[in-house]
Amino acid sequence: MACQYFAPVEGGADTFTVAMPRLTFGRGCLRETGARAAARNIRRAAVLTDAQLRDGAYVATVLDSLNAAGVEAGVFSEVQIEPSDGSVLEAAAFLADGDFDGVISVGGGSVIDTAKAGMVYARYSAPFTDYFAPPVGAGQPVPGPVLPHIACPTTSGTGSECTSVAVIRINDLNTKFVLASPYLLPPEAVVDPVCAGTLPGNVVASTGFDLLSHAIECYTAKAYTGWPPGAEPARRQFLQGANPWSDLAAREALRLVGQYLARGVSDAGDSEARDSLMWAATLAGMAFGNSGTHLPHALSYGVTHLMRDIQTPGYPMPSPFVPHGISVIVNAPSVFRYTAAAAPERHLEAAGCLGADDRGAGPADAGEVVARRIIELMRVTHMPNGLGGVGFGEADVEPLTRSAVRQRRAIGNAPRETNDTDIENIYRNALAYW
């Protein structure tokens, strides 16, 4: 707690809050979902999933466990990958019409985020953007609690089961923004690493880079003492900057992803690697759910706003589609080369956890050490070569910047003050790495 990074700042916060769900982790634990729902007095559960999972083994396991526990279930399988306001409102209508007293999400981050946001709009009718922060929304707090939610992730990256945010595309603006409230945090999560065994390698890579960036962004984020104290503690968001708790989870997540990502991508039968990545994703979710991310995530929204004529192997989505983890990682080496100047020791520590060769490196080398390790992992897992690898060029730098600067909270969570020119330069330096 006496770490210099968290030294008191005049006018800054002097407390931080830790929140996370009751968490069950282990192979086969998906079979416990019904008993856990019944223990929460859920008698009629809405099971949210997507079309790819609807008729598969994981949803069947959940439904069987609910039936065995005497819990009635209704299934909504129209969740959209990368959910939008339109698809969230469809889920909200299902929830509002079904007389449900609990929700179970089975899927990746899109499913879990749809469940979170859908429950808000099912219970608290309002213009959609009212609960989003400016400049896109009115900044109104979510008025109160939503239904009990048991989140069951099936991918090894999102960590959404451990966070109080949902990322939603606003169709009129054609870009994604964050809905955040303490009420969105699922009270319970069931994380079964068996689910990671059937993922295509490219999906493991994309989600793995999402968890990698979650962890390193948390560890290098502005300290919680650099944010002003929240006026209403009960409504205070958990996106509060780096803190001693988020450090613990982020360091271990980085160690695991550095050790196991390449193995998990290349070999679906390597259960040690894929189980470890599932645990790392949950740890990274614990970290960013209590600290918030910064520039790599902020800049990723510009990529998914302006993407064009691109498809991604392993994902059943028409063009244009860049998965979230890829949209984040193509910017990340350039970002950390920039932010390292503000917190070089933190960047070097993060690089060491990630398995970087930091022998002889000093503070001036921190950004390059981090970037080099991330690029090494990108190359061995066949990720795109920066922004150019997902279809962007020099002419896109200014439009990307105009899109990204709306992500004020994430930009403000970076350890280094960042203006529009800085963001342009980060994008420009992210066009290619090799």
DRENVEX-698572 format. One record per residue (C-alpha): x, y, z; residue number from 0. Coordinates in Angstrom, 3 decimals. Layout:
N
((X,Y,Z),NUM)
...
//
This chain:
434
((0.000,0.000,0.000),0)
((3.032,2.275,0.412),1)
((3.966,1.857,-3.240),2)
((5.153,5.163,-4.653),3)
((2.806,4.768,-7.615),4)
((-0.169,5.141,-5.274),5)
((1.205,8.086,-3.327),6)
((-1.507,10.584,-2.281),7)
((-2.282,13.360,-4.751),8)
((-3.789,16.649,-3.643),9)
((-7.472,16.583,-4.568),10)
((-7.257,12.932,-5.586),11)
((-9.047,9.862,-4.294),12)
((-7.767,8.309,-1.096),13)
((-9.852,5.140,-1.260),14)
((-10.495,2.424,-3.824),15)
((-13.274,-0.149,-4.020),16)
((-12.965,-3.827,-4.923),17)
((-15.974,-5.634,-6.380),18)
((-16.288,-9.003,-8.053),19)
((-18.852,-11.772,-8.381),20)
((-18.975,-14.977,-6.405),21)
((-16.761,-17.009,-8.719),22)
((-16.697,-20.735,-9.450),23)
((-13.882,-21.990,-11.684),24)
((-13.047,-25.519,-12.804),25)
((-13.558,-28.149,-15.456),26)
((-17.188,-29.298,-15.458),27)
((-18.509,-26.563,-13.184),28)
((-21.077,-25.519,-15.803),29)
((-23.127,-28.416,-14.421),30)
((-23.512,-26.443,-11.178),31)
((-25.415,-23.583,-12.799),32)
((-28.868,-24.882,-11.965),33)
((-28.070,-25.456,-8.298),34)
((-26.552,-22.002,-8.081),35)
((-29.615,-20.444,-9.689),36)
((-31.909,-22.238,-7.264),37)
((-29.781,-21.102,-4.332),38)
((-30.448,-17.527,-5.452),39)
((-34.203,-18.223,-5.430),40)
((-34.408,-18.055,-9.215),41)
((-37.474,-20.001,-10.294),42)
((-37.780,-18.872,-13.920),43)
((-34.530,-18.052,-15.690),44)
((-33.902,-16.315,-18.993),45)
((-30.991,-18.083,-20.692),46)
((-29.265,-15.740,-23.143),47)
((-26.917,-17.141,-25.767),48)
((-26.156,-16.833,-29.492),49)
((-27.117,-18.862,-32.529),50)
((-23.733,-20.609,-32.700),51)
((-24.109,-21.996,-29.179),52)
((-27.887,-22.509,-29.020),53)
((-27.885,-26.191,-29.993),54)
((-24.474,-27.019,-28.563),55)
((-23.234,-28.886,-25.517),56)
((-22.689,-25.891,-23.234),57)
((-26.221,-24.529,-23.432),58)
((-27.540,-28.091,-23.123),59)
((-25.505,-28.573,-19.947),60)
((-26.934,-25.389,-18.451),61)
((-30.508,-26.262,-19.419),62)
((-30.168,-29.783,-18.020),63)
((-28.797,-28.424,-14.756),64)
((-31.656,-25.918,-14.486),65)
((-34.209,-28.641,-15.112),66)
((-32.595,-30.883,-12.477),67)
((-32.756,-28.012,-9.968),68)
((-36.424,-27.317,-10.698),69)
((-35.752,-24.001,-12.427),70)
((-37.890,-23.212,-15.467),71)
((-36.013,-21.709,-18.427),72)
((-36.754,-19.607,-21.479),73)
((-34.041,-19.263,-24.137),74)
((-33.135,-16.165,-26.153),75)
((-30.547,-17.053,-28.795),76)
((-30.670,-13.947,-30.987),77)
((-27.681,-12.261,-29.361),78)
((-25.612,-10.429,-31.953),79)
((-21.821,-10.718,-31.967),80)
((-20.641,-7.189,-31.135),81)
((-24.088,-6.168,-29.787),82)
((-25.824,-2.993,-30.880),83)
((-28.549,-0.865,-29.346),84)
((-31.028,-2.648,-31.615),85)
((-30.014,-6.151,-30.556),86)
((-29.929,-5.145,-26.877),87)
((-33.468,-3.803,-27.122),88)
((-34.606,-7.109,-28.655),89)
((-33.160,-8.921,-25.635),90)
((-34.748,-6.351,-23.316),91)
((-38.160,-7.027,-24.865),92)
((-37.695,-10.767,-24.336),93)
((-36.785,-10.193,-20.706),94)
((-39.647,-7.781,-20.081),95)
((-42.232,-10.131,-21.585),96)
((-41.093,-13.354,-19.932),97)
((-41.860,-12.947,-16.237),98)
((-38.277,-13.936,-15.389),99)
((-36.712,-13.589,-11.965),100)
((-33.133,-14.252,-13.045),101)
((-30.806,-14.289,-16.065),102)
((-28.124,-16.745,-17.111),103)
((-25.764,-15.766,-19.934),104)
((-23.893,-18.519,-21.780),105)
((-21.395,-17.247,-24.314),106)
((-18.624,-14.769,-24.972),107)
((-18.462,-11.118,-24.096),108)
((-21.204,-10.221,-26.551),109)
((-23.666,-12.516,-24.781),110)
((-22.718,-11.386,-21.281),111)
((-22.794,-7.699,-22.262),112)
((-26.190,-8.140,-23.939),113)
((-27.532,-9.710,-20.756),114)
((-26.220,-6.828,-18.642),115)
((-27.572,-4.078,-20.863),116)
((-30.801,-5.910,-21.711),117)
((-31.728,-6.144,-18.038),118)
((-31.282,-2.387,-17.646),119)
((-33.625,-1.500,-20.496),120)
((-36.131,-4.202,-19.571),121)
((-36.567,-2.641,-16.139),122)
((-35.777,1.068,-16.661),123)
((-37.294,2.446,-19.804),124)
((-35.425,5.502,-21.117),125)
((-33.940,6.851,-24.344),126)
((-31.132,4.403,-25.097),127)
((-28.183,6.768,-24.688),128)
((-29.383,8.304,-21.405),129)
((-27.249,5.876,-19.396),130)
((-24.115,6.440,-21.502),131)
((-21.551,9.077,-20.606),132)
((-21.084,12.272,-22.651),133)
((-20.398,13.106,-25.398),134)
((-22.784,10.427,-26.739),135)
((-25.195,10.215,-23.826),136)
((-26.830,12.105,-21.011),137)
((-24.684,10.548,-18.297),138)
((-27.671,9.459,-16.210),139)
((-26.902,6.724,-13.673),140)
((-28.708,3.405,-13.972),141)
((-31.522,3.947,-11.433),142)
((-31.236,0.746,-9.443),143)
((-30.687,-3.027,-9.340),144)
((-31.444,-5.443,-12.145),145)
((-32.267,-9.173,-12.044),146)
((-29.826,-11.671,-10.506),147)
((-27.359,-12.670,-13.220),148)
((-25.175,-15.773,-13.450),149)
((-22.550,-15.232,-16.174),150)
((-21.056,-18.317,-17.857),151)
((-18.272,-17.295,-20.270),152)
((-17.323,-19.627,-23.110),153)
((-14.300,-17.724,-24.464),154)
((-10.910,-17.002,-22.889),155)
((-10.624,-13.260,-23.208),156)
((-13.492,-10.989,-22.358),157)
((-13.555,-11.167,-18.553),158)
((-17.019,-9.585,-18.753),159)
((-18.275,-11.932,-16.038),160)
((-16.178,-9.878,-13.590),161)
((-16.988,-6.336,-14.728),162)
((-19.658,-3.685,-14.310),163)
((-19.585,-2.551,-17.947),164)
((-21.163,-3.537,-21.258),165)
((-19.782,-2.479,-24.637),166)
((-22.564,-1.658,-27.090),167)
((-22.557,-0.322,-30.648),168)
((-24.785,2.731,-31.091),169)
((-26.135,2.213,-34.600),170)
((-26.809,5.876,-35.411),171)
((-23.160,6.658,-34.626),172)
((-21.821,3.362,-36.034),173)
((-19.406,2.930,-33.150),174)
((-19.130,1.296,-29.732),175)
((-19.432,2.931,-26.334),176)
((-19.406,1.715,-22.752),177)
((-22.454,1.408,-20.519),178)
((-21.190,1.365,-16.924),179)
((-22.849,0.948,-13.555),180)
((-22.142,-1.015,-10.364),181)
((-25.551,-2.613,-10.904),182)
((-24.253,-4.350,-14.053),183)
((-21.742,-6.504,-12.158),184)
((-23.009,-10.111,-12.211),185)
((-23.386,-11.382,-8.636),186)
((-22.216,-14.837,-9.715),187)
((-19.930,-16.266,-12.403),188)
((-19.394,-19.879,-13.440),189)
((-16.200,-20.275,-15.478),190)
((-15.719,-23.712,-17.011),191)
((-12.446,-23.988,-18.961),192)
((-13.792,-26.991,-20.869),193)
((-15.518,-24.367,-23.037),194)
((-12.159,-23.130,-24.339),195)
((-11.261,-26.526,-25.768),196)
((-13.458,-26.178,-28.863),197)
((-12.466,-22.631,-29.849),198)
((-10.722,-22.116,-33.206),199)
((-7.095,-21.027,-32.887),200)
((-7.743,-17.580,-34.331),201)
((-10.479,-16.977,-31.749),202)
((-8.124,-18.034,-28.960),203)
((-5.571,-15.564,-30.331),204)
((-8.013,-12.664,-30.610),205)
((-9.551,-13.203,-27.180),206)
((-6.114,-13.874,-25.716),207)
((-4.848,-10.524,-26.908),208)
((-7.909,-8.892,-25.386),209)
((-7.043,-10.370,-21.991),210)
((-3.368,-9.438,-22.484),211)
((-4.284,-5.849,-23.174),212)
((-6.789,-5.758,-20.286),213)
((-4.028,-6.803,-17.924),214)
((-1.272,-4.522,-19.156),215)
((-3.597,-1.527,-19.469),216)
((-4.722,-2.052,-15.860),217)
((-1.165,-2.311,-14.616),218)
((-0.020,0.805,-16.470),219)
((-3.195,2.882,-15.965),220)
((-3.199,6.135,-14.040),221)
((-3.176,5.452,-10.290),222)
((-6.534,5.642,-8.541),223)
((-5.145,8.543,-6.493),224)
((-5.002,10.582,-9.705),225)
((-8.793,10.521,-10.086),226)
((-11.015,12.834,-8.026),227)
((-12.982,11.134,-5.255),228)
((-16.485,10.064,-6.234),229)
((-19.288,12.161,-4.782),230)
((-21.614,9.199,-4.115),231)
((-19.741,6.090,-2.954),232)
((-22.702,3.762,-3.585),233)
((-22.856,4.842,-7.243),234)
((-19.102,5.090,-7.774),235)
((-17.928,3.265,-10.876),236)
((-15.209,0.675,-10.423),237)
((-13.293,2.179,-13.380),238)
((-11.060,3.941,-10.874),239)
((-7.487,3.581,-12.127),240)
((-4.714,1.202,-11.136),241)
((-4.811,0.084,-7.504),242)
((-3.145,-2.581,-5.334),243)
((-5.952,-5.093,-5.972),244)
((-5.953,-4.737,-9.759),245)
((-2.145,-5.041,-9.714),246)
((-2.360,-8.504,-8.138),247)
((-4.721,-9.889,-10.773),248)
((-3.049,-8.116,-13.705),249)
((0.437,-9.421,-12.939),250)
((-0.690,-13.041,-12.785),251)
((-2.820,-12.677,-15.922),252)
((0.210,-11.322,-17.788),253)
((2.395,-14.177,-16.593),254)
((-0.124,-16.760,-17.765),255)
((-0.851,-15.241,-21.167),256)
((2.859,-14.762,-21.833),257)
((3.483,-18.425,-21.053),258)
((0.466,-20.057,-22.662),259)
((-0.932,-17.933,-25.503),260)
((1.143,-19.380,-28.345),261)
((0.551,-22.939,-27.089),262)
((-3.187,-22.405,-26.711),263)
((-3.505,-20.981,-30.220),264)
((-1.518,-23.713,-31.935),265)
((-2.934,-26.788,-30.175),266)
((-6.614,-27.214,-29.273),267)
((-5.681,-30.368,-27.373),268)
((-3.340,-28.534,-24.999),269)
((-5.761,-28.378,-22.083),270)
((-3.124,-26.973,-19.728),271)
((-2.642,-23.969,-21.992),272)
((-6.318,-23.382,-22.723),273)
((-7.377,-23.834,-19.084),274)
((-4.667,-21.379,-18.062),275)
((-5.843,-18.825,-20.616),276)
((-9.415,-19.156,-19.306),277)
((-8.185,-18.431,-15.786),278)
((-6.024,-15.558,-17.062),279)
((-9.055,-14.038,-18.782),280)
((-10.996,-14.143,-15.527),281)
((-8.080,-12.587,-13.634),282)
((-7.770,-9.841,-16.246),283)
((-11.522,-9.246,-15.927),284)
((-11.107,-8.877,-12.171),285)
((-8.329,-6.367,-12.821),286)
((-10.022,-4.160,-15.393),287)
((-13.377,-4.451,-13.655),288)
((-11.743,-2.641,-10.746),289)
((-9.406,-0.272,-12.573),290)
((-10.534,0.332,-16.160),291)
((-8.571,0.151,-19.384),292)
((-6.944,3.024,-21.273),293)
((-5.616,3.910,-24.717),294)
((-5.472,0.544,-26.558),295)
((-9.176,0.025,-25.853),296)
((-10.061,3.657,-26.540),297)
((-8.325,3.509,-29.924),298)
((-9.863,0.133,-30.780),299)
((-13.282,1.757,-31.101),300)
((-12.011,3.911,-33.954),301)
((-10.967,0.717,-35.751),302)
((-14.374,-0.958,-35.417),303)
((-16.116,2.298,-36.334),304)
((-14.257,2.766,-39.630),305)
((-13.403,-0.830,-40.652),306)
((-14.260,-1.784,-44.211),307)
((-14.063,-4.758,-46.563),308)
((-12.525,-7.202,-44.118),309)
((-13.450,-10.618,-42.736),310)
((-11.754,-12.611,-40.000),311)
((-11.209,-16.398,-40.131),312)
((-12.897,-18.266,-37.293),313)
((-15.764,-15.792,-36.949),314)
((-19.145,-16.319,-38.691),315)
((-19.574,-12.607,-39.417),316)
((-19.938,-10.900,-42.797),317)
((-17.585,-8.125,-43.880),318)
((-16.723,-5.725,-42.408),319)
((-15.707,-7.383,-39.149),320)
((-12.617,-7.032,-36.970),321)
((-12.868,-8.939,-33.658),322)
((-12.487,-6.847,-30.542),323)
((-9.195,-8.382,-29.425),324)
((-7.605,-7.728,-32.814),325)
((-8.906,-4.153,-32.932),326)
((-7.198,-3.602,-29.573),327)
((-3.872,-5.296,-30.154),328)
((-3.071,-3.710,-33.533),329)
((-2.688,-0.390,-31.673),330)
((-1.153,-1.669,-28.450),331)
((2.605,-1.724,-29.257),332)
((2.425,1.857,-30.497),333)
((0.442,2.919,-27.428),334)
((2.912,1.461,-24.942),335)
((5.857,2.996,-26.738),336)
((4.069,6.304,-26.057),337)
((2.805,5.779,-22.491),338)
((6.001,4.228,-21.103),339)
((7.591,7.649,-20.665),340)
((5.034,8.468,-17.934),341)
((5.489,5.245,-15.920),342)
((8.588,3.400,-17.152),343)
((8.965,1.170,-14.081),344)
((5.375,-0.053,-14.393),345)
((5.863,-0.816,-18.079),346)
((9.085,-2.737,-17.407),347)
((7.427,-4.731,-14.632),348)
((4.512,-5.579,-16.922),349)
((6.887,-6.613,-19.698),350)
((8.747,-8.880,-17.299),351)
((5.513,-10.562,-16.226),352)
((4.690,-11.088,-19.899),353)
((7.979,-12.913,-20.421),354)
((9.924,-10.167,-22.191),355)
((13.698,-10.249,-22.349),356)
((14.390,-7.188,-20.206),357)
((18.037,-7.902,-19.381),358)
((19.947,-4.656,-19.131),359)
((16.866,-2.564,-19.872),360)
((16.434,0.772,-18.124),361)
((13.572,3.270,-17.894),362)
((14.313,4.717,-21.341),363)
((13.903,1.254,-22.885),364)
((10.580,0.399,-21.237),365)
((8.255,1.160,-24.134),366)
((10.375,-0.725,-26.625),367)
((10.680,-3.771,-24.348),368)
((6.893,-3.989,-23.954),369)
((6.212,-3.363,-27.633),370)
((8.789,-5.908,-28.779),371)
((7.265,-8.653,-26.620),372)
((3.718,-7.937,-27.811),373)
((4.856,-7.899,-31.451),374)
((6.656,-11.204,-30.907),375)
((3.420,-12.768,-29.654),376)
((1.432,-11.200,-32.501),377)
((3.758,-12.697,-35.096),378)
((3.846,-16.196,-33.630),379)
((0.023,-16.273,-33.448),380)
((-0.417,-14.859,-36.983),381)
((-2.119,-11.616,-36.022),382)
((-2.430,-8.743,-38.524),383)
((0.605,-6.490,-38.905),384)
((-0.793,-3.386,-37.243),385)
((-3.511,-1.180,-38.665),386)
((-2.314,-1.877,-42.190),387)
((-3.100,-5.537,-41.618),388)
((-6.787,-4.725,-41.080),389)
((-7.108,-2.398,-44.050),390)
((-6.102,1.055,-42.799),391)
((-3.556,3.469,-44.220),392)
((-2.119,6.934,-43.704),393)
((-5.289,8.596,-45.025),394)
((-7.268,6.975,-42.195),395)
((-5.201,8.406,-39.332),396)
((-7.180,11.621,-38.951),397)
((-10.652,9.981,-39.186),398)
((-9.574,7.310,-36.699),399)
((-8.492,10.038,-34.302),400)
((-11.757,11.935,-34.620),401)
((-13.609,8.738,-33.750),402)
((-11.413,7.699,-30.814),403)
((-11.308,11.039,-28.986),404)
((-14.912,10.501,-27.875),405)
((-13.725,7.749,-25.518),406)
((-12.975,10.255,-22.777),407)
((-12.941,8.029,-19.708),408)
((-10.505,5.490,-21.160),409)
((-8.228,8.192,-22.586),410)
((-8.213,9.924,-19.204),411)
((-7.210,6.658,-17.507),412)
((-3.887,6.547,-19.367),413)
((-0.788,7.358,-17.323),414)
((0.237,10.073,-19.775),415)
((-1.763,13.142,-20.739),416)
((-2.926,12.624,-24.322),417)
((-4.201,15.125,-26.900),418)
((-5.518,14.704,-30.433),419)
((-2.068,15.084,-32.008),420)
((-0.697,12.397,-29.716),421)
((-3.466,10.016,-30.787),422)
((-2.773,10.745,-34.455),423)
((0.879,9.871,-33.910),424)
((-0.015,6.663,-32.072),425)
((-2.240,5.555,-34.939),426)
((0.397,6.537,-37.508),427)
((3.069,4.527,-35.693),428)
((0.691,1.550,-35.532),429)
((0.269,1.195,-39.308),430)
((2.922,-1.571,-39.451),431)
((5.380,-3.174,-37.050),432)
((7.351,-5.573,-39.244),433)
//
